[in-house]
């Protein structure tokens, strides 16, 4: 019984690691989708109401992007930007931005 539990736990951890995004692919996608408003590494928002994404938690970014996509979060610009993203794109973007060091003083609360 404990052997089966160990195998199941190992499989769950392996799937969780596999499901996380690829930061290199996220960097490429960010240059196409996010950089104009948030900066190439997420540290240079183009307006005061846009957040710094660099250094944000991976899980938070995945949830926020998914919420914009499914309408739980309301923002016309963000909804349009994320509408065609695949789940893997969202995970890749989250991996990229969460791996960046926050250097901007903007949006520090």
C-alpha positions as CSV (number, residue, x, y, z in Angstrom):
1,X,0.0,0.0,0.0
2,X,2.7,2.5,0.9
3,X,4.6,1.6,-2.3
4,X,1.5,2.5,-4.4
5,X,1.1,5.7,-2.5
6,X,4.8,6.6,-3.2
7,X,4.3,5.8,-6.9
8,X,1.2,8.0,-7.1
9,X,2.8,10.8,-5.3
10,X,5.9,10.7,-7.6
11,X,3.6,10.7,-10.6
12,X,1.7,13.7,-9.3
13,X,4.9,15.6,-8.7
14,X,6.2,14.7,-12.2
15,X,3.0,15.9,-13.8
16,X,3.1,19.1,-11.8
17,X,6.7,19.8,-12.9
18,X,5.9,19.0,-16.5
19,X,2.8,21.3,-16.4
20,X,4.9,24.4,-15.5
21,X,5.7,26.7,-18.3
22,X,8.9,27.2,-20.3
23,X,10.5,30.6,-19.6
24,X,12.3,30.7,-22.9
25,X,9.1,30.2,-24.9
26,X,7.4,32.7,-22.5
27,X,10.0,35.3,-23.3
28,X,9.3,34.9,-27.0
29,X,5.5,35.1,-26.5
30,X,5.9,38.1,-24.2
31,X,7.8,40.0,-26.9
32,X,4.8,39.5,-29.2
33,X,2.0,40.0,-26.7
34,X,3.0,41.7,-23.5
35,X,6.1,43.9,-24.0
36,X,4.3,47.0,-25.4
37,X,2.5,47.5,-22.2
38,X,4.6,45.8,-19.5
39,X,8.1,46.0,-21.0
40,X,10.2,43.0,-22.3
41,X,10.9,41.6,-18.9
42,X,7.8,42.9,-17.1
43,X,9.5,45.8,-15.4
44,X,8.5,48.8,-17.5
45,X,4.7,49.3,-17.6
46,X,3.8,52.0,-20.1
47,X,1.1,53.5,-17.8
48,X,0.7,53.9,-14.1
49,X,-2.3,51.6,-14.0
50,X,-0.4,48.7,-15.5
51,X,1.3,46.4,-13.1
52,X,4.9,45.2,-13.0
53,X,4.9,41.5,-13.9
54,X,8.5,40.7,-13.2
55,X,9.0,38.7,-10.0
56,X,5.3,38.0,-9.6
57,X,4.3,34.5,-8.4
58,X,3.9,31.9,-11.2
59,X,0.6,30.6,-9.8
60,X,-0.8,34.1,-9.5
61,X,0.1,35.0,-13.1
62,X,-1.5,31.8,-14.4
63,X,-4.7,32.5,-12.5
64,X,-4.8,36.2,-13.5
65,X,-4.3,35.5,-17.2
66,X,-6.9,32.6,-17.1
67,X,-9.3,34.9,-15.3
68,X,-9.0,37.6,-18.0
69,X,-9.5,34.9,-20.6
70,X,-12.6,33.4,-19.0
71,X,-14.1,36.8,-18.0
72,X,-13.7,36.5,-14.2
73,X,-11.4,39.6,-14.4
74,X,-12.7,42.5,-16.5
75,X,-10.4,44.6,-18.6
76,X,-11.1,45.1,-22.3
77,X,-7.4,45.4,-23.3
78,X,-6.3,42.3,-21.3
79,X,-9.3,40.3,-22.4
80,X,-8.4,41.0,-26.0
81,X,-4.7,40.2,-25.5
82,X,-5.3,36.8,-23.9
83,X,-8.3,35.6,-25.8
84,X,-6.3,33.4,-28.2
85,X,-3.6,32.2,-25.8
86,X,-3.4,28.5,-25.2
87,X,-3.0,27.1,-21.7
88,X,0.7,26.4,-22.5
89,X,1.2,30.0,-23.6
90,X,-0.2,31.2,-20.3
91,X,2.1,28.8,-18.4
92,X,5.1,29.9,-20.5
93,X,4.4,33.6,-19.9
94,X,4.0,33.0,-16.2
95,X,7.3,31.1,-16.1
96,X,9.0,34.0,-17.9
97,X,7.7,36.8,-15.8
98,X,8.0,35.0,-12.5
99,X,11.7,34.2,-13.3
100,X,12.5,37.9,-13.8
101,X,13.9,40.0,-11.0
102,X,11.7,43.0,-10.1
103,X,13.7,46.1,-10.6
104,X,11.0,48.7,-11.2
105,X,9.8,50.9,-8.3
106,X,6.4,51.2,-10.1
107,X,3.5,49.4,-8.4
108,X,5.3,48.5,-5.2
109,X,2.7,48.6,-2.4
